C-alpha cells in the first residue's frame, strides 16, 4: 500500500522530527554536528525554507520549518538525509540505514502554537537531561533568539519579531517565555502530533484548513459510521 504524502502547506510552520534508527546516535562528535548543520544551512537556502527553530541532540533532531511551496521542505530534508548518511557511513566505516524511516512532521497553528513549539524545541536538551539549563546547550536556536550569538541557520518568524520593538525587548521576551516552561500535556501533544502527522491547532484553525485540502484534518469520530437501512 502506497504511503500517504505528508501534509505540507506553503507559508505555514511545520514541526519536524527525525530520529536515528533504533534510537542510535546520528552524530558522534563535533565534526558530525558541524557537517549536519552545514547541510541544513546549504539546503534550506537552496530551497528557500525558513528555519525558525532547531535543536540537534545525539540521536535525533527537531526543526520548525516554514516552506515556500508544497515540495520545498521534502526536497530539503531528502537531500540532507541522503548526503549526510553517505558522509556518516563513510567516516565511521559503517553501512546501512541511519534514520528511523522518513522524517515526521506536523503543520502548526501559527497564531496559537508557534512560540510554544519554538520553546518546546529549544527546551528539548533540558527534557532529555543533557543540560540543566537551556542556556548551557549550544546546538539549538535558543542562543540566537536571545541574542547571545548569531546563527546563520535561523530565520526568526514574524511572530517572534512581534515580541518587542527592539532586539533587546524581543530577546528578553522570548527568554522569559521559555523560562516559563511547558506543561507535560503540551509537550506530549506536540511530540505525538509530529509523529502521527496530525495538525497542531485550535478547532477553528483545523476547520479552515479542512476547507483547503482533501486530506483528513478534523478528528474523526470514534466507531464505525452509521448506515441508513434502505
C-alpha positions as CSV (number, residue, x, y, z in Angstrom):
1,X,0.0,0.0,0.0
2,X,1.4,3.4,-1.0
3,X,2.3,5.8,1.8
4,X,0.2,8.8,2.2
5,X,2.0,12.0,1.3
6,X,2.8,14.3,4.1
7,X,0.7,17.4,4.6
8,X,2.9,20.3,3.6
9,X,1.4,23.8,3.3
10,X,3.3,26.7,1.9
11,X,3.7,29.6,4.4
12,X,2.8,27.6,7.5
13,X,5.4,26.4,10.1
14,X,5.9,22.7,10.3
15,X,7.3,20.8,13.3
16,X,9.8,18.2,12.0
17,X,11.3,15.3,13.9
18,X,14.0,12.9,12.6
19,X,15.3,10.1,14.8
20,X,18.2,7.7,14.5
21,X,17.2,4.1,13.7
22,X,16.6,2.2,16.9
23,X,17.4,5.4,18.7
24,X,21.1,5.1,17.7
25,X,23.2,8.2,17.6
26,X,23.1,10.3,14.4
27,X,26.1,12.4,15.5
28,X,29.2,11.1,17.3
29,X,31.3,14.2,17.7
30,X,31.6,17.9,16.8
31,X,32.7,17.1,13.2
32,X,29.4,15.3,12.6
33,X,27.3,18.1,14.2
34,X,29.1,20.7,12.0
35,X,28.5,18.6,8.9
36,X,24.8,18.1,9.5
37,X,24.5,21.8,10.4
38,X,26.2,22.8,7.2
39,X,23.9,20.7,5.1
40,X,20.8,22.2,6.8
41,X,22.2,25.6,6.0
42,X,23.0,24.8,2.4
43,X,19.8,23.0,1.6
44,X,17.5,25.4,3.5
45,X,18.9,28.3,1.5
46,X,18.8,26.3,-1.7
47,X,15.1,25.5,-1.3
48,X,14.2,28.8,0.4
49,X,12.9,27.0,3.5
50,X,13.0,29.2,6.6
51,X,14.4,27.5,9.7
52,X,12.5,29.2,12.6
53,X,14.0,27.0,15.3
54,X,16.1,23.8,15.7
55,X,17.8,21.5,18.1
56,X,20.3,18.8,17.5
57,X,20.8,16.0,20.0
58,X,22.9,12.8,19.8
59,X,20.1,10.6,18.4
60,X,17.5,12.9,17.0
61,X,16.7,16.5,16.0
62,X,13.7,18.8,15.8
63,X,13.2,21.7,13.4
64,X,10.5,24.3,12.9
65,X,10.4,24.9,9.1
66,X,8.3,27.3,7.0
67,X,8.5,26.2,3.3
68,X,7.6,28.4,0.4
69,X,6.0,25.6,-1.6
70,X,4.5,22.1,-1.0
71,X,7.6,20.3,-2.1
72,X,10.4,22.6,-0.8
73,X,10.6,21.1,2.7
74,X,10.6,17.5,1.4
75,X,13.3,18.3,-1.1
76,X,15.4,19.9,1.6
77,X,15.1,17.0,4.0
78,X,15.6,14.3,1.4
79,X,18.8,16.0,0.1
80,X,20.2,16.5,3.6
81,X,19.3,12.9,4.6
82,X,20.9,11.2,1.7
83,X,24.1,13.3,1.7
84,X,24.5,13.0,5.5
85,X,24.1,9.2,5.5
86,X,26.8,8.8,2.9
87,X,29.1,11.1,4.9
88,X,28.3,9.4,8.2
89,X,28.7,5.8,6.9
90,X,32.0,6.6,5.1
91,X,33.5,8.5,8.0
92,X,32.6,5.9,10.6
93,X,33.1,2.9,8.4
94,X,29.6,1.5,8.7
95,X,26.8,0.6,6.3
96,X,23.0,0.5,6.3
97,X,20.3,2.8,7.4
98,X,20.8,5.7,9.8
99,X,17.4,7.2,10.1
100,X,14.2,5.8,11.7
101,X,12.2,5.8,8.4
102,X,11.0,9.1,6.9
103,X,11.1,12.3,8.9
104,X,7.9,13.1,10.8
105,X,6.2,16.4,10.5
106,X,3.0,18.3,11.5
107,X,1.6,21.7,10.5
108,X,1.5,24.2,13.3
109,X,-1.2,26.7,14.0
110,X,0.9,29.9,13.8
111,X,-1.1,32.2,16.0
112,X,-1.7,29.8,18.8
113,X,1.3,27.4,18.8
114,X,4.3,28.8,17.0
115,X,6.1,30.3,20.0
116,X,5.1,27.3,22.1
117,X,6.6,24.9,19.5
118,X,9.8,27.1,19.4
119,X,10.1,26.8,23.2
120,X,9.4,23.1,23.0
121,X,12.3,22.6,20.6
122,X,14.7,24.8,22.5
123,X,13.9,23.1,25.8
124,X,14.5,19.6,24.4
125,X,18.0,19.2,25.8
126,X,16.7,20.0,29.3
127,X,13.9,17.5,29.0
128,X,16.4,14.9,27.8
129,X,18.6,15.5,30.8
130,X,21.6,16.6,28.6
131,X,21.8,20.0,30.4
132,X,20.3,21.5,33.5
133,X,19.6,24.9,31.8
134,X,18.7,25.7,28.2
135,X,21.5,28.4,28.1
136,X,24.1,25.6,28.5
137,X,23.3,23.9,25.2
138,X,25.0,25.2,22.0
139,X,23.3,23.2,19.2
140,X,20.0,24.9,19.1
141,X,18.3,28.1,18.0
142,X,18.0,29.4,21.6
143,X,21.1,31.5,21.9
144,X,20.4,33.2,18.6
145,X,16.8,34.0,19.7
146,X,18.0,35.5,23.0
147,X,20.8,37.5,21.4
148,X,23.8,35.5,22.7
149,X,25.2,34.6,19.3
150,X,24.5,35.0,15.6
151,X,23.2,31.8,13.9
152,X,23.1,31.9,10.1
153,X,20.7,29.0,10.0
154,X,17.9,30.7,12.0
155,X,15.3,32.9,10.3
156,X,13.0,34.2,13.1
157,X,9.3,34.0,12.3
158,X,7.2,37.2,12.1
159,X,5.6,36.4,15.4
160,X,9.0,36.4,17.1
161,X,9.6,39.9,15.7
162,X,6.3,40.9,17.2
163,X,7.6,40.1,20.7
164,X,9.1,43.6,21.0
165,X,10.1,46.8,19.2
166,X,13.8,46.4,19.8
167,X,16.2,43.4,19.6
168,X,16.7,43.5,23.4
169,X,12.9,43.5,24.0
170,X,12.3,40.6,21.7
171,X,15.2,38.6,23.2
172,X,14.1,39.2,26.7
173,X,10.5,38.4,26.0
174,X,11.5,35.1,24.3
175,X,13.8,34.2,27.2
176,X,11.0,34.8,29.7
177,X,8.6,32.8,27.6
178,X,11.0,29.8,27.5
179,X,11.7,30.2,31.2
180,X,8.0,29.6,32.0
181,X,8.4,26.1,30.7
182,X,5.7,23.9,29.1
183,X,3.2,21.5,30.7
184,X,3.6,17.8,30.2
185,X,0.3,17.7,28.3
186,X,1.5,20.3,25.8
187,X,4.9,18.5,25.3
188,X,3.1,15.2,24.7
189,X,0.7,16.8,22.2
190,X,3.5,18.4,20.2
191,X,5.5,15.2,20.1
192,X,2.6,12.9,19.2
193,X,1.2,15.4,16.6
194,X,4.5,15.4,14.7
195,X,5.0,11.6,14.9
196,X,1.5,11.0,13.7
197,X,1.4,13.8,11.1
198,X,-1.5,15.5,12.9
199,X,-2.1,19.2,12.7
200,X,-1.5,21.2,15.9
201,X,-4.1,23.9,16.3
202,X,-7.3,25.4,17.5
203,X,-10.6,23.9,16.3
204,X,-11.3,26.9,14.1
205,X,-7.8,26.5,12.6
206,X,-8.4,22.9,11.8
207,X,-11.8,23.7,10.2
208,X,-10.2,26.4,8.0
209,X,-7.5,24.0,6.8
210,X,-10.1,21.3,6.1
211,X,-11.7,23.6,3.5
212,X,-8.4,23.8,1.6
213,X,-7.5,20.2,1.3
214,X,-9.0,16.7,0.7
215,X,-6.8,15.3,3.4
216,X,-8.5,14.4,6.7
217,X,-7.7,17.3,9.1
218,X,-10.5,17.3,11.5
219,X,-10.6,14.5,14.2
220,X,-12.8,11.6,13.1
221,X,-15.5,10.3,15.4
222,X,-14.8,7.0,17.1
223,X,-16.7,3.9,15.9
224,X,-18.0,2.8,12.6
225,X,-20.1,5.2,10.5
226,X,-23.9,4.7,10.9
227,X,-25.5,3.3,7.8
228,X,-29.1,4.0,7.0
229,X,-31.2,1.0,6.0
230,X,-32.7,1.1,2.6
